[in-house]
């Protein structure tokens, strides 16, 4: 006898089981694929971040910018360094002196008193740094002799202020030759050709009874080395607005000679000359207050 065939239940039962396994396998592959895509995207993001690396020292950059801004502020409003190239202010200032100029002292209006800031008006005898009236791109340094309203004249090299001879312990006379215009200003005519043309004609408007009268908001200045100084006798008054400040301290002094071919009185920024410092330094003048 032939045995009856069994129904193919196992195949029917196996089919759902196989379908379930296939579905499980597909789900696992999808998850694996999703993870792979996420890893690729994460890797790309990391590469993009690597292309723009973060600043490893953000604090250093900020500190450098702070120093630069502070330095610019100090130079603009408080102090500035200059170097003396000529002997027109000897013996107060020597060739090769490096100065710090106080720009705050005269920043206020004349006569203004401030409870905190050290403002005060410009006085006779003050040493000032200012823009050269003939060429404002240059700086000069001189001593204030006459303030607005003063009457000034020279007689045999002696300065007379408001009719009385001026006592000047700082003045130096090194020239032996006689110059009528220089030594008896403004009574005689210049014959050297050193007087500025504008000032030669303008000065006549300010002369009264043989004396030069200083107008408002302007100053008459001279170098301490009287025979070696091109000053207000040769180019006129200094406007109040042109005054930058006053020399405060000599922070360095180097022996040297006046530069050949340079103007007698131009100031140079101190960064231009520091060669042979140790050999030529005048150590006794370092940190000397300028008066």
Beta strands, then each sheet from edge to edge (+ up, - down):
strand 1: 79-84
strand 2: 97-102
strand 3: 127-131
strand 4: 139-146
strand 5: 151-155
strand 6: 158-161
strand 7: 164-165
strand 8: 207-208
strand 9: 211-213
strand 10: 218-222
strand 11: 238-239
strand 12: 243-253
strand 13: 267-269
strand 14: 288-289
sheet 1: 11+ 10- 4+ 3- 12+ 2- 1+ 13-
sheet 2: 11+ 10- 4+ 3- 12+ 14-
sheet 3: 7+ 6- 5+ 9- 8+
end
